[in-house]
Amino acid sequence: MNTKIITALLLSICLGVSSSAVIAKDPNLGNVMVLNLIGTSEGTPSTVPDIDGDGEADDATCFTVDLVNAKNGHWIGSADDCLSMIEAVDGGISLVGTTYFHLPQGTLVTRGKTTVQPAVTNIVTRTNRTMTHITGAAGAGNAILEESTGRFTGQEGTVRLSGMVDMSVEGEITFDCLFVIALN
């Protein structure tokens, strides 16, 4: 079977079954949320909580986009995806992503080391937008920052990011990224 067809089928299944605010109870994982960060934004200089351990906030470029229900397209909140410590590595990009999910229940703040690689096949969104890069992050340790508010205050958990981005316009990124967050 053609690799493009398999990739398209897997992507369709992932986007079809995930909704942006799906919360499931798994006795081994706690509450699991699947959030779809989607939209186009210009980068804005900002700072994020200390990354390098010096006690000072670190510089970041933040992109504000929508959180939508991937299943029905309904808006459920917004997100600020803040990128720091950006480095070119072996044809790809390494960075630290600090993401603020602004939801009715409060703001959930996550952080992870992220890889961004150029797409080697034609990758398009469900709205037929061509994406230039694939991005991902995952870790076993706590990825929830203490800056979280509301129902997310004091929470711990893991975060996994799988996404695609269009970085063809300088200073602007188009996102279609799924975050799987397992709160303890």
C-alpha positions, 0 to 999 in steps of 0.5 A: 500500500502506498505510504501516502495513503497509509499516512493519510489514513492514520492522520484521519483516524487520529484527527477523527477520534480525537477531540480537543477537550476529550477527557477520559479516566484511565485508572493507570493514567489519571485524566487524559485530555486531547487538545488540538492547537490550530491556527495561524499566528505571528510570533510575539517576543515574550518571556516564559518561566525559568528554563535554564535554572538561573532563576530568571524568566527566559526569552520566548517567541509566542504564537496565539492560536485557537483550541478547537474540538477536532471532531466538530470544529467548535472553539473551546479556548485559546493557546499561547505556544511559546518557543525558546532555546531554538537551535538548528540540529542535523537539518531539523530544529530543537526547541523548548516549548512552553504552552499555555492552554486557556480553558474555561476551567483555568490555564494549563501550562506545559513544557517539553523539549520539542523536535521539528523536522522538515516534511519529506512527503506532501503533508496537508491539513483537513482544510487542504493547507500544505504543512512544511514540518512535522513536530513532536515531543514526549517525556515520562517526567512531570511536564505541568508547570506550577504557573497553571491555574484554576482546576489545574493548580497543583496538577502533575502529568505527562504531555505528548505532542504530535503535530504539523506546522507550516513555517513557509512565511517568516515570523509566522507559523500555522499550527495543527498540533495534538497534545495528549495530556495525562494528569495524575 
